[in-house]
Structures are given as C-alpha cells and as structure tokens.
Amino acid sequence: MISFWDRVRLSFSYGWLLLFSGAVLNLVSGLLLATSFIYSGIVLSLIIKLLCTGVVLYLQRQFEHRDDVFFYINLGLTRRRMLVEALAFDYLVWAIMITVIVIAQ
C-alpha cells in the first residue's frame, strides 16, 4: 500500500513539467502585478495561466513515454488523478500569491 506522502511525491514527479511551467508563470505574473497593480491584471493573469496550462497539458500528453505512464498505473495511480493533484497545488500557490499581493496593495 502506498502512503499518502508517497502518492503526493509520485504525483509531483509525474507532473513536474506542469509544476515548473506553472511556477515560472506564477513568478512572472506575480512580479507584474506587484510592480503595477490593477484589478483587471488578476483576471488577465488567470486567463493566461489557464491557456498556458492547457498548452502544457497537451504537450505533456503528446510527448510522454508509455513506459512512464504504465509505471504509475502499475502503482495504482491514474494519470488523471496525478494531474489533478499537481494542478490543484499549482493553482493553490497562484491563489495564495494573488491574495498576498492584493492584501499588500
């Protein structure tokens, strides 16, 4: 039986590309919002994040190796669940960052 922390670690290792691109996008949008804050920038940041996440998910699906996917499936983890966990973490970090920026302004 896989523990909770092992499953989280495996989900992050599967979605590392999504997490890395999300972190870069979070950093760029956070810096832009912190330097010149406008409320419409939050919506623009969310739209750009959604579009970039869709592109990264598509590219990850096209270029992933079958052996890697079967490794995770044999451990009892589904591809969808691992991506949802990685996406939830990424968007949670984005929401916390935006909240801190709004409160600081």
DSSP file (Angstrom, degrees, kcal/mol; ACC not computed):
  #  RESIDUE AA STRUCTURE BP1 BP2  ACC     N-H-->O    O-->H-N    N-H-->O    O-->H-N    TCO  KAPPA ALPHA  PHI   PSI    X-CA   Y-CA   Z-CA
    1    1 A M              0   0    0      0, 0.0     2,-0.4     0, 0.0    74,-0.0   0.000 360.0 360.0 360.0 133.4    0.0    0.0    0.0
    2    2 A I        -     0   0    0     73,-0.2     2,-0.0     1,-0.1    73,-0.0  -0.689 360.0-129.3 -86.5 133.1    1.3    3.4   -1.0
    3    3 A S     >  -     0   0    0     -2,-0.4     4,-2.0     1,-0.1     5,-0.2  -0.259  24.6-105.7 -75.1 169.1    1.3    6.0    1.7
    4    4 A F  H  > S+     0   0    0      1,-0.2     4,-2.2     2,-0.2     5,-0.2   0.913 120.0  48.5 -61.2 -45.0   -0.2    9.5    1.2
    5    5 A W  H  > S+     0   0    0      1,-0.2     4,-2.4     2,-0.2    -1,-0.2   0.835 109.3  53.0 -70.2 -32.3    3.2   11.2    1.0
    6    6 A D  H  > S+     0   0    0      2,-0.2     4,-2.5     1,-0.2    -1,-0.2   0.903 109.7  49.0 -66.3 -39.8    4.5    8.7   -1.5
    7    7 A R  H  X S+     0   0    0     -4,-2.0     4,-2.3     2,-0.2    -2,-0.2   0.896 111.6  48.8 -65.4 -39.9    1.4    9.3   -3.7
    8    8 A V  H  X S+     0   0    0     -4,-2.2     4,-2.3     2,-0.2    -2,-0.2   0.923 112.0  49.0 -65.0 -43.8    2.0   13.0   -3.4
    9    9 A R  H  X S+     0   0    0     -4,-2.4     4,-2.0     1,-0.2    -2,-0.2   0.905 112.6  47.6 -63.1 -41.4    5.6   12.7   -4.3
   10   10 A L  H  X S+     0   0    0     -4,-2.5     4,-1.9     2,-0.2    -1,-0.2   0.871 110.4  52.4 -67.5 -36.6    4.8   10.4   -7.3
   11   11 A S  H  X S+     0   0    0     -4,-2.3     4,-2.3     1,-0.2    -2,-0.2   0.901 110.9  47.3 -65.2 -39.9    2.1   12.9   -8.5
   12   12 A F  H  < S+     0   0    0     -4,-2.3    -2,-0.2     1,-0.2    -1,-0.2   0.860 110.7  51.3 -70.6 -34.2    4.6   15.7   -8.3
   13   13 A S  H >< S+     0   0    0     -4,-2.0     3,-0.6    -5,-0.2    -1,-0.2   0.835 112.1  47.5 -71.7 -29.8    7.3   13.7  -10.2
   14   14 A Y  H 3< S+     0   0    0     -4,-1.9     3,-0.4     1,-0.2    -2,-0.2   0.902 119.4  38.4 -73.0 -40.9    4.7   12.9  -12.9
   15   15 A G  T 3X S+     0   0    0     -4,-2.3     4,-2.5     1,-0.2    -1,-0.2  -0.021  77.1 122.2 -99.9  30.8    3.5   16.5  -13.2
   16   16 A W  H <> S+     0   0    0     -3,-0.6     4,-2.7     1,-0.2     5,-0.2   0.864  74.3  52.5 -63.2 -35.8    6.9   18.2  -12.8
   17   17 A L  H  > S+     0   0    0     -3,-0.4     4,-2.4     2,-0.2     5,-0.2   0.915 111.0  47.1 -66.0 -41.6    6.7   19.9  -16.2
   18   18 A L  H  > S+     0   0    0      2,-0.2     4,-2.1     1,-0.2    -2,-0.2   0.904 114.4  47.1 -64.4 -42.4    3.3   21.3  -15.3
   19   19 A L  H  X S+     0   0    0     -4,-2.5     4,-2.2    -7,-0.2    -2,-0.2   0.886 112.4  49.4 -68.3 -38.6    4.6   22.4  -11.9
   20   20 A F  H  X S+     0   0    0     -4,-2.7     4,-2.2     2,-0.2    -2,-0.2   0.942 114.0  44.0 -66.5 -47.1    7.7   24.0  -13.4
   21   21 A S  H  X S+     0   0    0     -4,-2.4     4,-2.3     1,-0.2    -2,-0.2   0.878 114.1  51.7 -66.7 -35.4    5.9   26.0  -16.1
   22   22 A G  H  X S+     0   0    0     -4,-2.1     4,-2.6    -5,-0.2    -1,-0.2   0.880 108.6  51.0 -65.6 -37.9    3.2   27.0  -13.5
   23   23 A A  H  X S+     0   0    0     -4,-2.2     4,-2.4     2,-0.2    -2,-0.2   0.904 110.7  48.2 -66.7 -40.9    5.9   28.2  -11.1
   24   24 A V  H  X S+     0   0    0     -4,-2.2     4,-2.4     2,-0.2    -2,-0.2   0.929 114.0  46.5 -64.1 -44.2    7.5   30.3  -13.9
   25   25 A L  H  X S+     0   0    0     -4,-2.3     4,-2.7     1,-0.2     5,-0.3   0.889 111.7  51.6 -66.2 -38.8    4.1   31.8  -14.9
   26   26 A N  H  X S+     0   0    0     -4,-2.6     4,-2.4     2,-0.2    -1,-0.2   0.913 110.8  48.8 -61.7 -42.6    3.3   32.4  -11.2
   27   27 A L  H  X S+     0   0    0     -4,-2.4     4,-2.2     2,-0.2    -2,-0.2   0.924 113.6  45.3 -64.6 -45.0    6.6   34.3  -10.7
   28   28 A V  H  X S+     0   0    0     -4,-2.4     4,-2.3     2,-0.2    -2,-0.2   0.937 116.4  44.3 -66.2 -47.0    6.1   36.4  -13.9
   29   29 A S  H  X S+     0   0    0     -4,-2.7     4,-2.4     1,-0.2    -1,-0.2   0.868 112.9  52.9 -68.5 -33.7    2.5   37.3  -13.2
   30   30 A G  H  X S+     0   0    0     -4,-2.4     4,-2.2    -5,-0.3    -1,-0.2   0.912 110.4  46.8 -65.7 -41.8    3.3   38.0   -9.5
   31   31 A L  H  X S+     0   0    0     -4,-2.2     4,-1.9     2,-0.2     5,-0.2   0.903 113.2  48.9 -66.6 -40.1    6.1   40.4  -10.4
   32   32 A L  H  X S+     0   0    0     -4,-2.3     4,-2.0     1,-0.2    -2,-0.2   0.910 114.6  45.1 -66.1 -40.7    4.0   42.2  -13.0
   33   33 A L  H  < S+     0   0    0     -4,-2.4    -2,-0.2     1,-0.2    -1,-0.2   0.863 112.3  51.7 -70.8 -34.1    1.1   42.5  -10.5
   34   34 A A  H  < S+     0   0    0     -4,-2.2     3,-0.3    -5,-0.2    -1,-0.2   0.846 113.2  44.0 -71.4 -32.6    3.3   43.6   -7.7
   35   35 A T  H  < S+     0   0    0     -4,-1.9     2,-0.4     1,-0.3    -2,-0.2   0.894 132.7  15.0 -81.2 -40.0    5.0   46.4   -9.7
   36   36 A S  S  < S-     0   0    0     -4,-2.0     2,-0.4    -5,-0.2    -1,-0.3  -0.772  82.6-161.7-136.4  91.0    1.9   47.8  -11.4
   37   37 A F        +     0   0    0     -2,-0.4     2,-0.3    -3,-0.3    -4,-0.1  -0.601  22.5 152.8 -83.7 124.5   -1.2   46.6   -9.6
   38   38 A I    >>  -     0   0    0     -2,-0.4     3,-1.0     1,-0.1     4,-0.6  -0.977  46.2-127.1-140.5 147.4   -4.6   46.8  -11.3
   39   39 A Y  H >> S+     0   0    0     -2,-0.3     4,-0.9     1,-0.3     3,-0.9   0.815 108.6  59.8 -67.8 -29.5   -7.5   44.5  -10.6
   40   40 A S  H 3> S+     0   0    0      1,-0.2     4,-2.3     2,-0.2    -1,-0.3   0.736  93.3  68.7 -69.6 -19.6   -8.0   43.6  -14.2
   41   41 A G  H <> S+     0   0    0     -3,-1.0     4,-2.4     2,-0.2    -1,-0.2   0.809  93.3  57.4 -65.8 -29.9   -4.5   42.3  -14.1
   42   42 A I  H <X S+     0   0    0     -3,-0.9     4,-2.0    -4,-0.6    -1,-0.2   0.923 108.9  44.7 -65.9 -44.3   -5.7   39.5  -11.8
   43   43 A V  H  X S+     0   0    0     -4,-0.9     4,-2.4     2,-0.2    -2,-0.2   0.915 113.8  49.8 -66.8 -42.7   -8.2   38.3  -14.4
   44   44 A L  H  X S+     0   0    0     -4,-2.3     4,-2.5     1,-0.2     5,-0.2   0.897 109.5  52.1 -61.7 -40.6   -5.7   38.6  -17.2
   45   45 A S  H  X S+     0   0    0     -4,-2.4     4,-2.2     1,-0.2    -1,-0.2   0.897 110.2  48.5 -62.5 -41.1   -3.2   36.6  -15.2
   46   46 A L  H  X S+     0   0    0     -4,-2.0     4,-2.4     2,-0.2    -2,-0.2   0.905 111.4  49.4 -66.4 -41.7   -5.8   33.9  -14.6
   47   47 A I  H  X S+     0   0    0     -4,-2.4     4,-2.3     2,-0.2    -2,-0.2   0.929 113.0  46.3 -64.0 -45.2   -6.7   33.7  -18.3
   48   48 A I  H  X S+     0   0    0     -4,-2.5     4,-2.6     1,-0.2     5,-0.2   0.891 112.2  51.8 -64.4 -38.8   -3.1   33.5  -19.4
   49   49 A K  H  X S+     0   0    0     -4,-2.2     4,-2.2    -5,-0.2    -2,-0.2   0.902 110.1  48.7 -64.8 -40.8   -2.5   30.8  -16.7
   50   50 A L  H  X S+     0   0    0     -4,-2.4     4,-2.0     2,-0.2    -2,-0.2   0.918 113.5  46.6 -64.9 -43.5   -5.4   28.8  -18.0
   51   51 A L  H  X S+     0   0    0     -4,-2.3     4,-2.0     2,-0.2    -2,-0.2   0.928 114.2  46.5 -65.3 -44.8   -4.3   29.0  -21.6
   52   52 A C  H  X S+     0   0    0     -4,-2.6     4,-2.5     1,-0.2    -1,-0.2   0.871 110.7  53.3 -66.7 -35.8   -0.7   28.1  -20.8
   53   53 A T  H  X S+     0   0    0     -4,-2.2     4,-2.5    -5,-0.2    -1,-0.2   0.902 108.1  50.9 -64.6 -40.3   -1.8   25.2  -18.6
   54   54 A G  H  X S+     0   0    0     -4,-2.0     4,-2.1     2,-0.2    -2,-0.2   0.904 111.1  47.7 -62.6 -41.4   -3.9   23.8  -21.4
   55   55 A V  H  X S+     0   0    0     -4,-2.0     4,-2.6     2,-0.2    -2,-0.2   0.918 112.7  48.4 -65.8 -43.5   -1.0   24.0  -23.8
   56   56 A V  H  X S+     0   0    0     -4,-2.5     4,-2.7     1,-0.2     5,-0.2   0.898 110.8  51.0 -65.4 -40.1    1.4   22.4  -21.4
   57   57 A L  H  X S+     0   0    0     -4,-2.5     4,-2.1     2,-0.2    -1,-0.2   0.910 111.4  48.3 -62.9 -41.2   -1.1   19.6  -20.7
   58   58 A Y  H  X S+     0   0    0     -4,-2.1     4,-2.0     2,-0.2    -2,-0.2   0.938 113.9  45.6 -63.0 -47.2   -1.5   19.0  -24.4
   59   59 A L  H  X S+     0   0    0     -4,-2.6     4,-2.0     1,-0.2    -2,-0.2   0.880 111.6  52.1 -65.9 -37.7    2.3   18.9  -25.0
   60   60 A Q  H  X S+     0   0    0     -4,-2.7     4,-0.7     1,-0.2    -1,-0.2   0.906 110.4  48.6 -64.9 -39.8    2.8   16.6  -22.0
   61   61 A R  H  < S+     0   0    0     -4,-2.1     3,-0.4    -5,-0.2    -2,-0.2   0.868 112.7  48.4 -67.2 -36.5    0.2   14.2  -23.3
   62   62 A Q  H  < S+     0   0    0     -4,-2.0    -1,-0.2     1,-0.2    -2,-0.2   0.838 119.4  35.8 -73.0 -33.3    1.8   14.2  -26.8
   63   63 A F  H  < S+     0   0    0     -4,-2.0    -1,-0.2    -5,-0.2    -2,-0.2   0.278  85.9 117.1-109.7  11.3    5.3   13.6  -25.7
   64   64 A E     <  -     0   0    0     -4,-0.7     2,-0.3    -3,-0.4     3,-0.0  -0.516  65.0-117.7 -80.4 150.4    5.0   11.3  -22.7
   65   65 A H     >  -     0   0    0     -2,-0.2     4,-1.6     1,-0.1     3,-0.2  -0.650  10.7-135.8 -86.6 140.3    6.6    7.9  -22.8
   66   66 A R  H  > S+     0   0    0     -2,-0.3     4,-2.5     1,-0.2     5,-0.2   0.865 104.1  58.1 -63.6 -35.8    4.2    4.9  -22.5
   67   67 A D  H  > S+     0   0    0      1,-0.2     4,-1.7     2,-0.2    -1,-0.2   0.880 104.2  51.8 -64.1 -37.0    6.6    3.1  -20.1
   68   68 A D  H  > S+     0   0    0     -3,-0.2     4,-1.5     2,-0.2    -1,-0.2   0.914 110.6  48.1 -64.1 -42.0    6.4    6.1  -17.7
   69   69 A V  H  X S+     0   0    0     -4,-1.6     4,-2.3     1,-0.2    -2,-0.2   0.917 110.6  50.4 -66.0 -43.1    2.6    6.0  -17.7
   70   70 A F  H  X S+     0   0    0     -4,-2.5     4,-2.5     1,-0.2    -1,-0.2   0.824 104.1  60.1 -66.7 -29.6    2.5    2.3  -17.1
   71   71 A F  H  X S+     0   0    0     -4,-1.7     4,-0.9    -5,-0.2    -1,-0.2   0.942 110.5  40.6 -60.0 -47.1    4.9    2.6  -14.2
   72   72 A Y  H  <>S+     0   0    0     -4,-1.5     5,-2.3     1,-0.2     3,-0.3   0.879 113.8  52.9 -70.7 -37.8    2.4    4.9  -12.4
   73   73 A I  H ><5S+     0   0    0     -4,-2.3     3,-1.5     1,-0.2    -1,-0.2   0.898 105.9  54.2 -64.7 -39.5   -0.6    2.8  -13.4
   74   74 A N  H 3<5S+     0   0    0     -4,-2.5    -1,-0.2     1,-0.3    -2,-0.2   0.759 103.5  56.9 -66.6 -23.7    1.0   -0.3  -12.0
   75   75 A L  T 3<5S-     0   0    0     -4,-0.9    -1,-0.3    -3,-0.3    -2,-0.2   0.521 125.6-104.0 -81.4  -5.4    1.5    1.5   -8.7
   76   76 A G  T < 5S+     0   0    0     -3,-1.5     2,-0.4     1,-0.3    -3,-0.2   0.617  80.8 127.3  93.9  14.7   -2.3    2.1   -8.6
   77   77 A L      < -     0   0    0     -5,-2.3    -1,-0.3     4,-0.0     2,-0.3  -0.874  49.5-141.6-106.3 135.6   -2.2    5.8   -9.6
   78   78 A T     >  -     0   0    0     -2,-0.4     4,-2.0     1,-0.1     5,-0.2  -0.663  16.8-126.2 -93.7 153.6   -4.2    7.1  -12.5
   79   79 A R  H  > S+     0   0    0     -2,-0.3     4,-2.2     1,-0.2     5,-0.2   0.903 109.7  51.7 -62.4 -42.7   -3.0    9.8  -14.9
   80   80 A R  H  > S+     0   0    0      1,-0.2     4,-2.5     2,-0.2    -1,-0.2   0.913 109.0  49.5 -63.7 -42.8   -6.0   12.0  -14.3
   81   81 A R  H  > S+     0   0    0      1,-0.2     4,-2.3     2,-0.2    -1,-0.2   0.904 110.7  49.8 -65.5 -40.4   -5.6   11.9  -10.5
   82   82 A M  H  X S+     0   0    0     -4,-2.0     4,-2.1     1,-0.2    -1,-0.2   0.908 112.6  47.2 -65.5 -40.2   -1.9   12.8  -10.6
   83   83 A L  H  X S+     0   0    0     -4,-2.2     4,-2.8     2,-0.2    -2,-0.2   0.887 110.7  52.2 -68.0 -37.7   -2.6   15.7  -12.9
   84   84 A V  H  X S+     0   0    0     -4,-2.5     4,-2.7     2,-0.2    -2,-0.2   0.910 109.7  49.3 -64.5 -41.0   -5.4   16.9  -10.8
   85   85 A E  H  X S+     0   0    0     -4,-2.3     4,-2.0     2,-0.2    -2,-0.2   0.916 113.5  45.9 -64.2 -41.9   -3.2   16.9   -7.7
   86   86 A A  H  X S+     0   0    0     -4,-2.1     4,-2.3     2,-0.2    -2,-0.2   0.913 114.8  47.6 -66.6 -42.2   -0.5   18.8   -9.5
   87   87 A L  H  X S+     0   0    0     -4,-2.8     4,-2.8     2,-0.2     5,-0.3   0.903 109.7  52.9 -65.1 -40.9   -2.9   21.3  -10.9
   88   88 A A  H  X S+     0   0    0     -4,-2.7     4,-1.8     1,-0.2    -1,-0.2   0.914 111.4  46.3 -61.8 -42.3   -4.6   21.8   -7.5
   89   89 A F  H  X S+     0   0    0     -4,-2.0     4,-2.2     2,-0.2    -1,-0.2   0.920 113.0  49.9 -64.8 -43.3   -1.2   22.5   -5.9
   90   90 A D  H  X S+     0   0    0     -4,-2.3     4,-2.0     1,-0.2    -2,-0.2   0.928 114.1  43.3 -63.1 -46.5   -0.2   24.9   -8.7
   91   91 A Y  H  X S+     0   0    0     -4,-2.8     4,-2.4     2,-0.2    -1,-0.2   0.795 110.6  56.5 -73.2 -27.1   -3.5   26.9   -8.6
   92   92 A L  H  X S+     0   0    0     -4,-1.8     4,-2.3    -5,-0.3    -1,-0.2   0.918 108.4  47.3 -66.7 -42.7   -3.4   26.9   -4.8
   93   93 A V  H  X S+     0   0    0     -4,-2.2     4,-2.3     2,-0.2    -2,-0.2   0.910 112.4  50.6 -62.5 -41.7    0.0   28.5   -4.9
   94   94 A W  H  X S+     0   0    0     -4,-2.0     4,-2.5     1,-0.2    -2,-0.2   0.920 110.6  48.7 -61.9 -44.1   -1.2   31.0   -7.5
   95   95 A A  H  X S+     0   0    0     -4,-2.4     4,-2.3     1,-0.2    -2,-0.2   0.893 111.9  48.5 -65.4 -40.0   -4.3   31.9   -5.4
   96   96 A I  H  X S+     0   0    0     -4,-2.3     4,-2.4     2,-0.2    -1,-0.2   0.913 111.8  50.1 -65.3 -41.5   -2.1   32.4   -2.2
   97   97 A M  H  X S+     0   0    0     -4,-2.3     4,-2.1     2,-0.2    -2,-0.2   0.928 112.1  46.6 -62.5 -45.4    0.3   34.6   -4.2
   98   98 A I  H  X S+     0   0    0     -4,-2.5     4,-2.6     1,-0.2    -1,-0.2   0.899 111.5  52.3 -64.1 -40.6   -2.5   36.8   -5.6
   99   99 A T  H  X S+     0   0    0     -4,-2.3     4,-2.4     1,-0.2     5,-0.2   0.919 109.6  48.4 -62.0 -44.4   -4.1   37.1   -2.2
  100  100 A V  H  X S+     0   0    0     -4,-2.4     4,-2.1     1,-0.2    -1,-0.2   0.900 112.3  49.2 -63.3 -40.5   -0.9   38.3   -0.6
  101  101 A I  H  X S+     0   0    0     -4,-2.1     4,-1.4     2,-0.2    -2,-0.2   0.913 111.6  48.5 -65.6 -42.0   -0.4   40.8   -3.5
  102  102 A V  H  < S+     0   0    0     -4,-2.6    -2,-0.2     1,-0.2    -1,-0.2   0.911 113.1  47.3 -65.4 -41.7   -3.9   42.2   -3.1
  103  103 A I  H  < S+     0   0    0     -4,-2.4    -1,-0.2     1,-0.2    -2,-0.2   0.878 110.6  52.5 -67.1 -36.8   -3.5   42.5    0.7
  104  104 A A  H  <        0   0    0     -4,-2.1    -1,-0.2     1,-0.3    -2,-0.2   0.774 360.0 360.0 -71.2 -25.2   -0.2   44.2    0.3
  105  105 A Q     <        0   0    0     -4,-1.4    -1,-0.3    -3,-0.2    -2,-0.2   0.481 360.0 360.0 -81.4 360.0   -1.5   46.8   -2.1
